[in-house]
């Protein structure tokens, strides 16, 4: 979930430095020569194996994958590797761990790095590249796949200092608003296509005695991350992706006027007593309501809308039908300026390699292909996974919300940006940004909240 990824970002740099101290100066550098496999590929002539045959017969070779994805989500990943093993003869060894972030650091520095690691945010990839010098640039086959199936937005997040290292893997969409299709139909509301339409719907709901919005941002030590997502979505829509990038990289101050304007737009929803917090309480109740419970009043008809990511689907009670004609569904959070295309805020994982052996490069190639994206979709029988790979057949996704996510990511007008706080220094992205957005909800002014975050930004 988002709060988990943000905590990863907070700890990443510190863990790397700790790993350096623990591991000493051990080195697992290669001799710079890439092995080549010979012989005819076991998958010669088999459908789906076409791109892998150039790697030859990899029988007897093994690829070790290390990730934070554990049971039960890990089984679909393992099942999706079967075609690769049939095509190449190689074996994939999967290792999922709750201690992934800490242990990856130690293993890389001690000469025991995995062949492949699934990195949960671009900031950690950058830190690994710059501070360990152990991440291997992606081969041309992977680069070509990313160019064909993902595009520049995604490729840039796997690139460090103009060198491409890591292809995207899974993804999530944060730019969604959850609602009750039945409530909308009963009140004559249609899914809004612009921000103004959405606010007009909100006003209509308030006039009928229905609180338009419900929200919750409490998440333990990560309390406040929900509000950061609101602001990031607003910045993308009001100021555009270029300003968003400048803000995330601190090329403009955190409290730049464009950011203040976007936060005030968020405040027109979250800090207006007439707009929130349906079925829960007043504005301040947002800060004490667990994010998992923030949208639940929709089911009781106590609020009309809840802005939250695709992964919120897992928080609806058992038996809730998530579909366009079901109990709840979601729509794309409308933009405020069509000049910026269709901004999409989200997250995902990236495939980093610590070896350039042919079996590793073959596996990287497979994971970056449309073939794997469809194998993974088919293997994920319970839903809950999506990719931004444009070669993914949406019909292979069983969940309606996964299908909506994929279609949103595949939209030709989509302008994807990775979660901003996950890219900021840990002291900000998983520290002052969270806490100040919580203070803002409970009464702090826009100017004070943003200025406090700006003053916390590390100077070096």
Secondary structure, DSSP 8 states (H G I E B T S, - for coil): -HHHHHHHHHHHHHHHHHHHHHHTT------S------S--TTTT-TT-GGGGGG---TT-EEEEEES--TTTHHHHHHHTHHHHHHH--EEEEEE-TTHHHHHHHHHHTT---SEEEESSHHHHHHHHHHH---B---HHHHHHHHHHT-HHHHHHTEETTEE--EEEEEEE--EEEE-HHHHHHTT----SSHHHHHHHHHHHHHTT-EEE----B-GGGTTHHHHHHHHHHHHHHT-HHHHHHHHTTSS-TT-HHHHHHHHHHHHHHT-TTT--TTT-STTHHHHSBGGGTTGGGGGTSEEEEE--GGGGGGS-TT--BSTTSSBEEEE---S-GGG-EEEEEEEEEEEES---HHHHHHHHHHTSHHHHHHHHHH-TT-------TT--GGG--SHHHHHHHHHHH-TTEEEEE-STTTS-HHIIIIIHHHHHHHHHTT--HHHHHHHHHHHS---
